Amino acid sequence: MLNEKRSHPPGRIKIMKSFSRLMEKNDFHSITTAQIAKNATVTEGLIYKYFKDKKDLLYQVLNEHFYEFQAKIENRIANEDTSIRQLEVIIYSSLESYADNRVFSKILLLEVRNSQEFFKSCAYERVQHYSRTILKIIKKGMANNELRSDIDALTLRKVILGAIEHACLGEIIFGREVDIDQVSTDISTILFNGAGA
């Protein structure tokens, strides 16, 4: 959902919502600005008032999604006392976001990662903020002796992010359901209790 409380102009909101609806049934490259404008009931020129091009629109939609996702995560982890519980909440919330927002999941996992432009976009800055949040919690957990301090914090973050994405990738591609409770529990158990018998 696009957050209208952030004081975006109505035309901009309509364009972003139109694009999101089109992405539900089409891949990015097949969507035209004419379709976006028609679907939003605005002129095609209005798109270029708010966005440099179609790819900029894509990144702005992603940015809005990440903004709302980060706000939800920060609200949820504020209620947890331990670093491990905060990481478990992030794992669950990330899986939930991938499962509930299939359009954004498809864009993030399949559409944008092969573009160097994405890594210079405002949307990627949000991704980095999310990653820094995880790293900060890991380091706090190590300092508090909740997590082993002889493990590299950056590697642990990669393992967490990789586990989340790979748990969802097939389901996103093939349209299968994700058992969020089970998958998040399994990932957390392996990470924080180990896989050894």
PyMOL CGO cylinders between C-alpha atoms (Angstrom):
from pymol import cmd
from pymol.cgo import CYLINDER

trace = [
    CYLINDER, 0.00, 0.00, 0.00, 1.19, 3.48, -0.81, 0.3, 1, 1, 1, 1, 1, 1,
    CYLINDER, 1.19, 3.48, -0.81, 1.21, 5.79, 2.16, 0.3, 1, 1, 1, 1, 1, 1,
    CYLINDER, 1.21, 5.79, 2.16, -0.92, 8.85, 1.35, 0.3, 1, 1, 1, 1, 1, 1,
    CYLINDER, -0.92, 8.85, 1.35, -0.09, 10.42, 4.72, 0.3, 1, 1, 1, 1, 1, 1,
    CYLINDER, -0.09, 10.42, 4.72, 3.39, 11.35, 3.46, 0.3, 1, 1, 1, 1, 1, 1,
    CYLINDER, 3.39, 11.35, 3.46, 1.90, 14.38, 1.61, 0.3, 1, 1, 1, 1, 1, 1,
    CYLINDER, 1.90, 14.38, 1.61, 2.45, 13.14, -1.94, 0.3, 1, 1, 1, 1, 1, 1,
    CYLINDER, 2.45, 13.14, -1.94, 0.51, 15.06, -4.63, 0.3, 1, 1, 1, 1, 1, 1,
    CYLINDER, 0.51, 15.06, -4.63, -2.70, 13.19, -5.67, 0.3, 1, 1, 1, 1, 1, 1,
    CYLINDER, -2.70, 13.19, -5.67, -1.48, 12.77, -9.25, 0.3, 1, 1, 1, 1, 1, 1,
    CYLINDER, -1.48, 12.77, -9.25, 1.77, 11.18, -8.09, 0.3, 1, 1, 1, 1, 1, 1,
    CYLINDER, 1.77, 11.18, -8.09, -0.12, 8.76, -5.85, 0.3, 1, 1, 1, 1, 1, 1,
    CYLINDER, -0.12, 8.76, -5.85, -2.47, 7.79, -8.70, 0.3, 1, 1, 1, 1, 1, 1,
    CYLINDER, -2.47, 7.79, -8.70, 0.46, 7.10, -11.02, 0.3, 1, 1, 1, 1, 1, 1,
    CYLINDER, 0.46, 7.10, -11.02, 2.27, 4.95, -8.43, 0.3, 1, 1, 1, 1, 1, 1,
    CYLINDER, 2.27, 4.95, -8.43, -0.89, 2.98, -7.66, 0.3, 1, 1, 1, 1, 1, 1,
    CYLINDER, -0.89, 2.98, -7.66, -1.59, 2.51, -11.36, 0.3, 1, 1, 1, 1, 1, 1,
    CYLINDER, -1.59, 2.51, -11.36, 1.92, 1.18, -11.94, 0.3, 1, 1, 1, 1, 1, 1,
    CYLINDER, 1.92, 1.18, -11.94, 1.63, -1.20, -8.95, 0.3, 1, 1, 1, 1, 1, 1,
    CYLINDER, 1.63, -1.20, -8.95, -1.65, -2.60, -10.29, 0.3, 1, 1, 1, 1, 1, 1,
    CYLINDER, -1.65, -2.60, -10.29, -0.14, -3.14, -13.74, 0.3, 1, 1, 1, 1, 1, 1,
    CYLINDER, -0.14, -3.14, -13.74, 2.84, -4.93, -12.20, 0.3, 1, 1, 1, 1, 1, 1,
    CYLINDER, 2.84, -4.93, -12.20, 0.47, -7.51, -10.69, 0.3, 1, 1, 1, 1, 1, 1,
    CYLINDER, 0.47, -7.51, -10.69, -0.14, -9.01, -14.14, 0.3, 1, 1, 1, 1, 1, 1,
    CYLINDER, -0.14, -9.01, -14.14, 2.71, -7.77, -16.32, 0.3, 1, 1, 1, 1, 1, 1,
    CYLINDER, 2.71, -7.77, -16.32, 6.47, -7.71, -16.26, 0.3, 1, 1, 1, 1, 1, 1,
    CYLINDER, 6.47, -7.71, -16.26, 8.16, -4.33, -15.98, 0.3, 1, 1, 1, 1, 1, 1,
    CYLINDER, 8.16, -4.33, -15.98, 9.48, -4.15, -19.55, 0.3, 1, 1, 1, 1, 1, 1,
    CYLINDER, 9.48, -4.15, -19.55, 6.08, -4.79, -21.16, 0.3, 1, 1, 1, 1, 1, 1,
    CYLINDER, 6.08, -4.79, -21.16, 4.36, -1.91, -19.33, 0.3, 1, 1, 1, 1, 1, 1,
    CYLINDER, 4.36, -1.91, -19.33, 4.22, 1.40, -21.21, 0.3, 1, 1, 1, 1, 1, 1,
    CYLINDER, 4.22, 1.40, -21.21, 3.88, 4.90, -19.80, 0.3, 1, 1, 1, 1, 1, 1,
    CYLINDER, 3.88, 4.90, -19.80, 0.72, 5.22, -21.93, 0.3, 1, 1, 1, 1, 1, 1,
    CYLINDER, 0.72, 5.22, -21.93, -0.80, 2.25, -20.07, 0.3, 1, 1, 1, 1, 1, 1,
    CYLINDER, -0.80, 2.25, -20.07, 0.21, 3.71, -16.72, 0.3, 1, 1, 1, 1, 1, 1,
    CYLINDER, 0.21, 3.71, -16.72, -1.36, 7.07, -17.57, 0.3, 1, 1, 1, 1, 1, 1,
    CYLINDER, -1.36, 7.07, -17.57, -4.57, 5.51, -18.91, 0.3, 1, 1, 1, 1, 1, 1,
    CYLINDER, -4.57, 5.51, -18.91, -4.91, 3.27, -15.87, 0.3, 1, 1, 1, 1, 1, 1,
    CYLINDER, -4.91, 3.27, -15.87, -4.34, 6.27, -13.57, 0.3, 1, 1, 1, 1, 1, 1,
    CYLINDER, -4.34, 6.27, -13.57, -6.66, 8.54, -15.58, 0.3, 1, 1, 1, 1, 1, 1,
    CYLINDER, -6.66, 8.54, -15.58, -3.95, 11.17, -15.96, 0.3, 1, 1, 1, 1, 1, 1,
    CYLINDER, -3.95, 11.17, -15.96, -2.02, 12.55, -18.92, 0.3, 1, 1, 1, 1, 1, 1,
    CYLINDER, -2.02, 12.55, -18.92, 1.18, 10.79, -19.93, 0.3, 1, 1, 1, 1, 1, 1,
    CYLINDER, 1.18, 10.79, -19.93, 3.03, 14.07, -19.46, 0.3, 1, 1, 1, 1, 1, 1,
    CYLINDER, 3.03, 14.07, -19.46, 2.15, 14.09, -15.75, 0.3, 1, 1, 1, 1, 1, 1,
    CYLINDER, 2.15, 14.09, -15.75, 4.27, 10.98, -15.27, 0.3, 1, 1, 1, 1, 1, 1,
    CYLINDER, 4.27, 10.98, -15.27, 7.33, 12.96, -16.35, 0.3, 1, 1, 1, 1, 1, 1,
    CYLINDER, 7.33, 12.96, -16.35, 6.45, 15.79, -13.98, 0.3, 1, 1, 1, 1, 1, 1,
    CYLINDER, 6.45, 15.79, -13.98, 7.01, 13.48, -11.01, 0.3, 1, 1, 1, 1, 1, 1,
    CYLINDER, 7.01, 13.48, -11.01, 9.37, 10.82, -12.41, 0.3, 1, 1, 1, 1, 1, 1,
    CYLINDER, 9.37, 10.82, -12.41, 12.40, 10.97, -14.69, 0.3, 1, 1, 1, 1, 1, 1,
    CYLINDER, 12.40, 10.97, -14.69, 11.35, 7.83, -16.54, 0.3, 1, 1, 1, 1, 1, 1,
    CYLINDER, 11.35, 7.83, -16.54, 9.63, 4.49, -16.04, 0.3, 1, 1, 1, 1, 1, 1,
    CYLINDER, 9.63, 4.49, -16.04, 12.58, 3.06, -14.13, 0.3, 1, 1, 1, 1, 1, 1,
    CYLINDER, 12.58, 3.06, -14.13, 12.56, 6.02, -11.74, 0.3, 1, 1, 1, 1, 1, 1,
    CYLINDER, 12.56, 6.02, -11.74, 8.86, 5.32, -11.15, 0.3, 1, 1, 1, 1, 1, 1,
    CYLINDER, 8.86, 5.32, -11.15, 9.74, 1.69, -10.36, 0.3, 1, 1, 1, 1, 1, 1,
    CYLINDER, 9.74, 1.69, -10.36, 12.35, 2.76, -7.81, 0.3, 1, 1, 1, 1, 1, 1,
    CYLINDER, 12.35, 2.76, -7.81, 10.00, 5.31, -6.24, 0.3, 1, 1, 1, 1, 1, 1,
    CYLINDER, 10.00, 5.31, -6.24, 7.31, 2.63, -5.80, 0.3, 1, 1, 1, 1, 1, 1,
    CYLINDER, 7.31, 2.63, -5.80, 9.88, 0.32, -4.25, 0.3, 1, 1, 1, 1, 1, 1,
    CYLINDER, 9.88, 0.32, -4.25, 11.11, 3.14, -2.03, 0.3, 1, 1, 1, 1, 1, 1,
    CYLINDER, 11.11, 3.14, -2.03, 7.60, 3.69, -0.70, 0.3, 1, 1, 1, 1, 1, 1,
    CYLINDER, 7.60, 3.69, -0.70, 7.21, 0.00, -0.01, 0.3, 1, 1, 1, 1, 1, 1,
    CYLINDER, 7.21, 0.00, -0.01, 10.52, -0.14, 1.87, 0.3, 1, 1, 1, 1, 1, 1,
    CYLINDER, 10.52, -0.14, 1.87, 9.62, 2.96, 3.86, 0.3, 1, 1, 1, 1, 1, 1,
    CYLINDER, 9.62, 2.96, 3.86, 6.46, 1.32, 5.16, 0.3, 1, 1, 1, 1, 1, 1,
    CYLINDER, 6.46, 1.32, 5.16, 8.22, -2.00, 5.73, 0.3, 1, 1, 1, 1, 1, 1,
    CYLINDER, 8.22, -2.00, 5.73, 11.04, -0.40, 7.74, 0.3, 1, 1, 1, 1, 1, 1,
    CYLINDER, 11.04, -0.40, 7.74, 8.54, 1.53, 9.85, 0.3, 1, 1, 1, 1, 1, 1,
    CYLINDER, 8.54, 1.53, 9.85, 6.71, -1.73, 10.63, 0.3, 1, 1, 1, 1, 1, 1,
    CYLINDER, 6.71, -1.73, 10.63, 9.95, -3.50, 11.59, 0.3, 1, 1, 1, 1, 1, 1,
    CYLINDER, 9.95, -3.50, 11.59, 11.13, -0.68, 13.84, 0.3, 1, 1, 1, 1, 1, 1,
    CYLINDER, 11.13, -0.68, 13.84, 7.77, -0.59, 15.58, 0.3, 1, 1, 1, 1, 1, 1,
    CYLINDER, 7.77, -0.59, 15.58, 7.82, -4.35, 16.16, 0.3, 1, 1, 1, 1, 1, 1,
    CYLINDER, 7.82, -4.35, 16.16, 11.40, -4.68, 17.40, 0.3, 1, 1, 1, 1, 1, 1,
    CYLINDER, 11.40, -4.68, 17.40, 10.91, -1.78, 19.82, 0.3, 1, 1, 1, 1, 1, 1,
    CYLINDER, 10.91, -1.78, 19.82, 8.76, -4.15, 21.87, 0.3, 1, 1, 1, 1, 1, 1,
    CYLINDER, 8.76, -4.15, 21.87, 11.46, -6.84, 22.18, 0.3, 1, 1, 1, 1, 1, 1,
    CYLINDER, 11.46, -6.84, 22.18, 14.08, -6.94, 24.92, 0.3, 1, 1, 1, 1, 1, 1,
    CYLINDER, 14.08, -6.94, 24.92, 16.72, -9.23, 23.44, 0.3, 1, 1, 1, 1, 1, 1,
    CYLINDER, 16.72, -9.23, 23.44, 18.74, -9.11, 20.24, 0.3, 1, 1, 1, 1, 1, 1,
    CYLINDER, 18.74, -9.11, 20.24, 17.76, -12.65, 19.31, 0.3, 1, 1, 1, 1, 1, 1,
    CYLINDER, 17.76, -12.65, 19.31, 14.07, -11.84, 19.64, 0.3, 1, 1, 1, 1, 1, 1,
    CYLINDER, 14.07, -11.84, 19.64, 14.57, -8.72, 17.53, 0.3, 1, 1, 1, 1, 1, 1,
    CYLINDER, 14.57, -8.72, 17.53, 16.28, -10.77, 14.83, 0.3, 1, 1, 1, 1, 1, 1,
    CYLINDER, 16.28, -10.77, 14.83, 13.49, -13.35, 14.97, 0.3, 1, 1, 1, 1, 1, 1,
    CYLINDER, 13.49, -13.35, 14.97, 10.95, -10.56, 14.51, 0.3, 1, 1, 1, 1, 1, 1,
    CYLINDER, 10.95, -10.56, 14.51, 12.88, -9.22, 11.51, 0.3, 1, 1, 1, 1, 1, 1,
    CYLINDER, 12.88, -9.22, 11.51, 13.03, -12.70, 9.96, 0.3, 1, 1, 1, 1, 1, 1,
    CYLINDER, 13.03, -12.70, 9.96, 9.29, -13.21, 10.46, 0.3, 1, 1, 1, 1, 1, 1,
    CYLINDER, 9.29, -13.21, 10.46, 8.41, -9.71, 9.24, 0.3, 1, 1, 1, 1, 1, 1,
    CYLINDER, 8.41, -9.71, 9.24, 10.60, -10.05, 6.14, 0.3, 1, 1, 1, 1, 1, 1,
    CYLINDER, 10.60, -10.05, 6.14, 9.01, -13.38, 5.20, 0.3, 1, 1, 1, 1, 1, 1,
    CYLINDER, 9.01, -13.38, 5.20, 5.59, -11.87, 5.84, 0.3, 1, 1, 1, 1, 1, 1,
    CYLINDER, 5.59, -11.87, 5.84, 6.39, -8.93, 3.57, 0.3, 1, 1, 1, 1, 1, 1,
    CYLINDER, 6.39, -8.93, 3.57, 7.61, -11.17, 0.74, 0.3, 1, 1, 1, 1, 1, 1,
    CYLINDER, 7.61, -11.17, 0.74, 4.53, -13.40, 1.07, 0.3, 1, 1, 1, 1, 1, 1,
    CYLINDER, 4.53, -13.40, 1.07, 1.96, -10.59, 1.35, 0.3, 1, 1, 1, 1, 1, 1,
    CYLINDER, 1.96, -10.59, 1.35, 3.42, -8.28, -1.30, 0.3, 1, 1, 1, 1, 1, 1,
    CYLINDER, 3.42, -8.28, -1.30, 4.08, -10.55, -4.26, 0.3, 1, 1, 1, 1, 1, 1,
    CYLINDER, 4.08, -10.55, -4.26, 4.40, -7.66, -6.73, 0.3, 1, 1, 1, 1, 1, 1,
    CYLINDER, 4.40, -7.66, -6.73, 7.16, -6.00, -4.70, 0.3, 1, 1, 1, 1, 1, 1,
    CYLINDER, 7.16, -6.00, -4.70, 8.81, -9.35, -4.05, 0.3, 1, 1, 1, 1, 1, 1,
    CYLINDER, 8.81, -9.35, -4.05, 8.91, -10.11, -7.75, 0.3, 1, 1, 1, 1, 1, 1,
    CYLINDER, 8.91, -10.11, -7.75, 10.32, -6.67, -8.52, 0.3, 1, 1, 1, 1, 1, 1,
    CYLINDER, 10.32, -6.67, -8.52, 13.00, -6.93, -5.83, 0.3, 1, 1, 1, 1, 1, 1,
    CYLINDER, 13.00, -6.93, -5.83, 14.04, -10.55, -6.36, 0.3, 1, 1, 1, 1, 1, 1,
    CYLINDER, 14.04, -10.55, -6.36, 13.73, -10.78, -10.14, 0.3, 1, 1, 1, 1, 1, 1,
    CYLINDER, 13.73, -10.78, -10.14, 13.53, -7.38, -11.82, 0.3, 1, 1, 1, 1, 1, 1,
    CYLINDER, 13.53, -7.38, -11.82, 15.97, -4.84, -10.37, 0.3, 1, 1, 1, 1, 1, 1,
    CYLINDER, 15.97, -4.84, -10.37, 19.04, -6.68, -9.17, 0.3, 1, 1, 1, 1, 1, 1,
    CYLINDER, 19.04, -6.68, -9.17, 20.56, -6.92, -12.63, 0.3, 1, 1, 1, 1, 1, 1,
    CYLINDER, 20.56, -6.92, -12.63, 20.52, -3.13, -13.00, 0.3, 1, 1, 1, 1, 1, 1,
    CYLINDER, 20.52, -3.13, -13.00, 23.40, -0.99, -11.77, 0.3, 1, 1, 1, 1, 1, 1,
    CYLINDER, 23.40, -0.99, -11.77, 20.96, 1.94, -11.56, 0.3, 1, 1, 1, 1, 1, 1,
    CYLINDER, 20.96, 1.94, -11.56, 19.09, 0.21, -8.74, 0.3, 1, 1, 1, 1, 1, 1,
    CYLINDER, 19.09, 0.21, -8.74, 22.18, 0.37, -6.53, 0.3, 1, 1, 1, 1, 1, 1,
    CYLINDER, 22.18, 0.37, -6.53, 22.24, 4.16, -6.94, 0.3, 1, 1, 1, 1, 1, 1,
    CYLINDER, 22.24, 4.16, -6.94, 18.53, 4.64, -6.25, 0.3, 1, 1, 1, 1, 1, 1,
    CYLINDER, 18.53, 4.64, -6.25, 16.61, 5.87, -3.21, 0.3, 1, 1, 1, 1, 1, 1,
    CYLINDER, 16.61, 5.87, -3.21, 15.06, 2.40, -2.96, 0.3, 1, 1, 1, 1, 1, 1,
    CYLINDER, 15.06, 2.40, -2.96, 18.47, 0.80, -2.49, 0.3, 1, 1, 1, 1, 1, 1,
    CYLINDER, 18.47, 0.80, -2.49, 19.23, 3.33, 0.26, 0.3, 1, 1, 1, 1, 1, 1,
    CYLINDER, 19.23, 3.33, 0.26, 16.20, 1.89, 2.10, 0.3, 1, 1, 1, 1, 1, 1,
    CYLINDER, 16.20, 1.89, 2.10, 17.54, -1.64, 1.58, 0.3, 1, 1, 1, 1, 1, 1,
    CYLINDER, 17.54, -1.64, 1.58, 20.86, -0.53, 3.07, 0.3, 1, 1, 1, 1, 1, 1,
    CYLINDER, 20.86, -0.53, 3.07, 19.04, 0.95, 6.07, 0.3, 1, 1, 1, 1, 1, 1,
    CYLINDER, 19.04, 0.95, 6.07, 17.30, -2.40, 6.62, 0.3, 1, 1, 1, 1, 1, 1,
    CYLINDER, 17.30, -2.40, 6.62, 20.65, -4.20, 6.37, 0.3, 1, 1, 1, 1, 1, 1,
    CYLINDER, 20.65, -4.20, 6.37, 22.28, -1.78, 8.81, 0.3, 1, 1, 1, 1, 1, 1,
    CYLINDER, 22.28, -1.78, 8.81, 19.45, -2.38, 11.27, 0.3, 1, 1, 1, 1, 1, 1,
    CYLINDER, 19.45, -2.38, 11.27, 20.18, -6.11, 11.20, 0.3, 1, 1, 1, 1, 1, 1,
    CYLINDER, 20.18, -6.11, 11.20, 23.92, -5.57, 11.59, 0.3, 1, 1, 1, 1, 1, 1,
    CYLINDER, 23.92, -5.57, 11.59, 23.42, -3.20, 14.53, 0.3, 1, 1, 1, 1, 1, 1,
    CYLINDER, 23.42, -3.20, 14.53, 21.27, -5.78, 16.33, 0.3, 1, 1, 1, 1, 1, 1,
    CYLINDER, 21.27, -5.78, 16.33, 23.81, -8.54, 15.65, 0.3, 1, 1, 1, 1, 1, 1,
    CYLINDER, 23.81, -8.54, 15.65, 26.63, -6.44, 17.08, 0.3, 1, 1, 1, 1, 1, 1,
    CYLINDER, 26.63, -6.44, 17.08, 24.53, -5.56, 20.13, 0.3, 1, 1, 1, 1, 1, 1,
    CYLINDER, 24.53, -5.56, 20.13, 23.79, -9.27, 20.63, 0.3, 1, 1, 1, 1, 1, 1,
    CYLINDER, 23.79, -9.27, 20.63, 27.49, -10.07, 20.50, 0.3, 1, 1, 1, 1, 1, 1,
    CYLINDER, 27.49, -10.07, 20.50, 28.31, -7.31, 22.99, 0.3, 1, 1, 1, 1, 1, 1,
    CYLINDER, 28.31, -7.31, 22.99, 25.61, -8.65, 25.34, 0.3, 1, 1, 1, 1, 1, 1,
    CYLINDER, 25.61, -8.65, 25.34, 26.81, -12.26, 25.01, 0.3, 1, 1, 1, 1, 1, 1,
    CYLINDER, 26.81, -12.26, 25.01, 23.55, -13.31, 23.38, 0.3, 1, 1, 1, 1, 1, 1,
    CYLINDER, 23.55, -13.31, 23.38, 25.41, -14.20, 20.19, 0.3, 1, 1, 1, 1, 1, 1,
    CYLINDER, 25.41, -14.20, 20.19, 28.88, -15.66, 19.79, 0.3, 1, 1, 1, 1, 1, 1,
    CYLINDER, 28.88, -15.66, 19.79, 31.46, -12.92, 19.40, 0.3, 1, 1, 1, 1, 1, 1,
    CYLINDER, 31.46, -12.92, 19.40, 33.86, -15.16, 17.41, 0.3, 1, 1, 1, 1, 1, 1,
    CYLINDER, 33.86, -15.16, 17.41, 31.50, -15.13, 14.42, 0.3, 1, 1, 1, 1, 1, 1,
    CYLINDER, 31.50, -15.13, 14.42, 31.87, -12.40, 11.83, 0.3, 1, 1, 1, 1, 1, 1,
    CYLINDER, 31.87, -12.40, 11.83, 28.85, -10.07, 12.13, 0.3, 1, 1, 1, 1, 1, 1,
    CYLINDER, 28.85, -10.07, 12.13, 28.76, -9.28, 8.41, 0.3, 1, 1, 1, 1, 1, 1,
    CYLINDER, 28.76, -9.28, 8.41, 28.76, -12.98, 7.51, 0.3, 1, 1, 1, 1, 1, 1,
    CYLINDER, 28.76, -12.98, 7.51, 25.92, -13.66, 9.95, 0.3, 1, 1, 1, 1, 1, 1,
    CYLINDER, 25.92, -13.66, 9.95, 23.92, -10.85, 8.36, 0.3, 1, 1, 1, 1, 1, 1,
    CYLINDER, 23.92, -10.85, 8.36, 24.50, -12.39, 4.91, 0.3, 1, 1, 1, 1, 1, 1,
    CYLINDER, 24.50, -12.39, 4.91, 23.31, -15.76, 6.19, 0.3, 1, 1, 1, 1, 1, 1,
    CYLINDER, 23.31, -15.76, 6.19, 20.13, -14.21, 7.62, 0.3, 1, 1, 1, 1, 1, 1,
    CYLINDER, 20.13, -14.21, 7.62, 19.34, -12.26, 4.44, 0.3, 1, 1, 1, 1, 1, 1,
    CYLINDER, 19.34, -12.26, 4.44, 20.17, -15.22, 2.20, 0.3, 1, 1, 1, 1, 1, 1,
    CYLINDER, 20.17, -15.22, 2.20, 17.99, -17.59, 4.21, 0.3, 1, 1, 1, 1, 1, 1,
    CYLINDER, 17.99, -17.59, 4.21, 15.03, -15.21, 4.02, 0.3, 1, 1, 1, 1, 1, 1,
    CYLINDER, 15.03, -15.21, 4.02, 15.33, -14.67, 0.27, 0.3, 1, 1, 1, 1, 1, 1,
    CYLINDER, 15.33, -14.67, 0.27, 15.91, -18.32, -0.65, 0.3, 1, 1, 1, 1, 1, 1,
    CYLINDER, 15.91, -18.32, -0.65, 12.99, -19.40, 1.53, 0.3, 1, 1, 1, 1, 1, 1,
    CYLINDER, 12.99, -19.40, 1.53, 10.71, -17.20, -0.62, 0.3, 1, 1, 1, 1, 1, 1,
    CYLINDER, 10.71, -17.20, -0.62, 12.25, -17.27, -4.09, 0.3, 1, 1, 1, 1, 1, 1,
    CYLINDER, 12.25, -17.27, -4.09, 10.62, -20.45, -5.43, 0.3, 1, 1, 1, 1, 1, 1,
    CYLINDER, 10.62, -20.45, -5.43, 7.30, -19.55, -3.87, 0.3, 1, 1, 1, 1, 1, 1,
    CYLINDER, 7.30, -19.55, -3.87, 7.38, -16.10, -5.49, 0.3, 1, 1, 1, 1, 1, 1,
    CYLINDER, 7.38, -16.10, -5.49, 8.33, -17.47, -8.93, 0.3, 1, 1, 1, 1, 1, 1,
    CYLINDER, 8.33, -17.47, -8.93, 5.78, -20.30, -8.92, 0.3, 1, 1, 1, 1, 1, 1,
    CYLINDER, 5.78, -20.30, -8.92, 3.01, -18.59, -6.95, 0.3, 1, 1, 1, 1, 1, 1,
    CYLINDER, 3.01, -18.59, -6.95, 3.05, -20.99, -4.02, 0.3, 1, 1, 1, 1, 1, 1,
    CYLINDER, 3.05, -20.99, -4.02, 2.02, -20.18, -0.46, 0.3, 1, 1, 1, 1, 1, 1,
    CYLINDER, 2.02, -20.18, -0.46, 4.66, -19.52, 2.21, 0.3, 1, 1, 1, 1, 1, 1,
    CYLINDER, 4.66, -19.52, 2.21, 4.13, -21.00, 5.68, 0.3, 1, 1, 1, 1, 1, 1,
    CYLINDER, 4.13, -21.00, 5.68, 5.53, -17.93, 7.43, 0.3, 1, 1, 1, 1, 1, 1,
    CYLINDER, 5.53, -17.93, 7.43, 5.32, -19.33, 10.96, 0.3, 1, 1, 1, 1, 1, 1,
    CYLINDER, 5.32, -19.33, 10.96, 7.05, -22.60, 10.10, 0.3, 1, 1, 1, 1, 1, 1,
    CYLINDER, 7.05, -22.60, 10.10, 9.74, -21.14, 7.86, 0.3, 1, 1, 1, 1, 1, 1,
    CYLINDER, 9.74, -21.14, 7.86, 10.62, -18.32, 10.26, 0.3, 1, 1, 1, 1, 1, 1,
    CYLINDER, 10.62, -18.32, 10.26, 10.78, -20.79, 13.15, 0.3, 1, 1, 1, 1, 1, 1,
    CYLINDER, 10.78, -20.79, 13.15, 13.03, -23.14, 11.15, 0.3, 1, 1, 1, 1, 1, 1,
    CYLINDER, 13.03, -23.14, 11.15, 15.40, -20.34, 10.11, 0.3, 1, 1, 1, 1, 1, 1,
    CYLINDER, 15.40, -20.34, 10.11, 15.61, -18.99, 13.67, 0.3, 1, 1, 1, 1, 1, 1,
    CYLINDER, 15.61, -18.99, 13.67, 16.15, -22.47, 15.15, 0.3, 1, 1, 1, 1, 1, 1,
    CYLINDER, 16.15, -22.47, 15.15, 19.00, -23.23, 12.74, 0.3, 1, 1, 1, 1, 1, 1,
    CYLINDER, 19.00, -23.23, 12.74, 20.60, -19.81, 13.23, 0.3, 1, 1, 1, 1, 1, 1,
    CYLINDER, 20.60, -19.81, 13.23, 20.35, -19.52, 16.99, 0.3, 1, 1, 1, 1, 1, 1,
    CYLINDER, 20.35, -19.52, 16.99, 20.35, -23.16, 18.14, 0.3, 1, 1, 1, 1, 1, 1,
    CYLINDER, 20.35, -23.16, 18.14, 22.41, -24.83, 15.42, 0.3, 1, 1, 1, 1, 1, 1,
    CYLINDER, 22.41, -24.83, 15.42, 21.68, -27.73, 13.09, 0.3, 1, 1, 1, 1, 1, 1,
    CYLINDER, 21.68, -27.73, 13.09, 23.83, -30.33, 14.84, 0.3, 1, 1, 1, 1, 1, 1,
    CYLINDER, 23.83, -30.33, 14.84, 22.10, -33.35, 16.37, 0.3, 1, 1, 1, 1, 1, 1,
]
cmd.load_cgo(trace, "trace")
